[in-house]
Amino acid sequence: MAQLLARVERDSLVQRKPDPADRRSSLVSLAETAQAKLPKGRAILQQANSRSEEHTSELQSHLN
């Protein structure tokens, strides 16, 4: 998990800030560059989910 976080931080997709309530922790949030990519990413995921549901329904119909 730490390596993944370091990579996305390096790619300017997230920002880490110290947690004022717990010095051992960091608060992680999406950077503006990642927020700008959300609509396209959501559209891709919705399309993939729709295709998956179609294939699942087709497979179920063949099994019944």
N, C-alpha and C positions, 0 to 999 in steps of 0.2 A: 504494500500500500504506500509506503514511504517513497519508493522509487517511482510509482505512478504519479503521485502528487508532485514530486520533483520535476518529472517530465512535463506535466501540464503547466506547471508554474514556469518552467524554462520556455515553454511555447507561448507564454503570455495568455493562457486561458483561465488561470485562476490567480487570485491574490491571497497571500497569507499575511495575517496581522496577529500580533501577540494578543492573547486573551487577557483583558485587564483583570478578570476575576480569578485567573489561574495561570501563573507565569509558566507552567510546564506545558500549556496547550497553545494552540494557534487557532484562529478563526479563519476559515477558508470560504471565499466567495468567488463567484464567476466574474471574470474580468469583462470589460466592455466588448472585447473582441469575441469572446465566447457568447455573450448575450446576443450579439449581432448574428451569430450563426444558429441560434435556437430555432427560428421559424423554419429554415430549410431542413435542419435536422429532424424536427418534429414531423414535417411533411414526409420525409423519407421513411421514418419509423411507421407512420400511419399507413403508407403504401405497402410496406413490408408486412405489417400486421394484416391488412386486407387480403394480400396474396396468400398468406399463411392460412387464414380462415377459409379462403376459397379451396385451397388444396386439402385442408382437413375435412371440409364438408364433402368434397369429391371422394376422398378416400373412405370416409364413413359410408357413403352411398354404395360404394363397391363392396364393402364388407357386409352390408346388410342384405 
